[in-house]
Structures are given as structure tokens and as C-alpha cells.
């Protein structure tokens, strides 16, 4: 029987949901993309935190992921002219 690989989640914009995702999936399964927020810094052994500004940098090379969550993010991005 083939073993299932662990779930991997990308959380765009760390927040209180990040803590919940880490509790649910395990800290090693949750990567974060966005600005560094010390309150939500990953614990030892946790997934990566890709420091990134979506207003400035475009989109990084990352993945693959089983799911991407961008909660409380869109309203903080700048609009073009």
C-alpha cells in the first residue's frame, strides 16, 4: 500500500490562523509567505517563512503545496492607477 505524503500548506500573510494551521497539521507542514511578524514566527522545526512583500516583489518560487490560504491579505495590497 502506498503511503500518503504529508499535507503541505502555504499561508500567505501570517496571522492567528497560522497558529491554528500549525496545531492542526503540525508545524513542519505549514510554510508562511509574507512580511516577518515576530508574533507568528515559526517555532523550531516548523516550515519555512518566506519573507516577501506582495506589493513589491511579484510572486516567489515556492511549492508544491496541497493548499494555499490568503486570509486577510487582499485588502492590504495596493491598487494600480
C-alpha positions in Angstrom: 0.0 0.0 0.0 1.3 3.4 -1.0 1.9 5.8 1.9 0.3 9.2 1.7 2.6 12.1 1.8 2.1 14.7 4.5 -0.1 17.7 3.7 1.7 20.9 2.9 0.0 24.3 3.3 1.2 27.8 2.3 -0.3 30.5 4.5 0.1 33.9 2.8 0.3 36.5 5.5 0.9 35.1 8.9 -1.8 35.6 11.5 -3.8 33.9 14.2 -4.9 31.3 11.6 -1.3 30.3 11.2 -1.2 29.1 14.8 -4.3 27.1 14.2 -3.0 25.5 11.0 0.2 24.5 12.8 -1.8 22.9 15.6 -3.9 21.0 13.1 -1.4 19.9 10.5 1.9 20.0 12.5 4.3 22.9 12.5 6.5 21.3 9.8 3.6 21.2 7.3 2.9 24.9 7.3 5.0 27.4 5.3 4.4 31.1 5.5 4.8 33.7 2.8 4.8 37.4 3.7 6.3 40.0 5.9 8.0 38.9 9.1 5.7 39.2 12.1 7.6 38.1 15.3 4.3 37.2 17.0 3.7 34.5 14.4 7.3 33.4 13.9 7.7 29.7 13.2 8.8 27.5 16.1 11.9 25.3 15.8 11.3 22.5 13.4 8.4 24.4 11.7 8.0 25.0 8.0 9.7 27.9 6.2 8.9 31.5 6.4 9.5 33.2 3.1 9.9 36.9 3.8 8.2 38.5 0.9 6.3 41.8 0.1 3.5 41.1 -2.4 3.2 44.8 -3.2 6.8 44.9 -4.3 8.1 41.5 -5.3 5.6 39.8 -7.6 5.5 36.0 -6.8 8.3 33.8 -5.5 9.3 30.3 -6.4 7.7 28.0 -3.8 5.9 24.8 -3.6 4.4 22.4 -4.3 1.6 22.8 -1.8 -1.7 21.0 -1.3 -3.5 24.2 -0.4 -2.8 28.0 -0.3 -4.6 30.3 2.2 -4.6 34.0 1.7 -6.8 35.2 4.6 -6.8 38.9 5.5 -4.4 39.7 2.6 -6.1 41.0 -0.4 -7.4 44.2 1.3 -3.8 45.1 2.2 -2.4 45.1 -1.4 -2.0 48.4 -3.2 -4.2 49.0 -6.3 -2.7 50.3 -9.5 -3.6 53.7 -11.0 
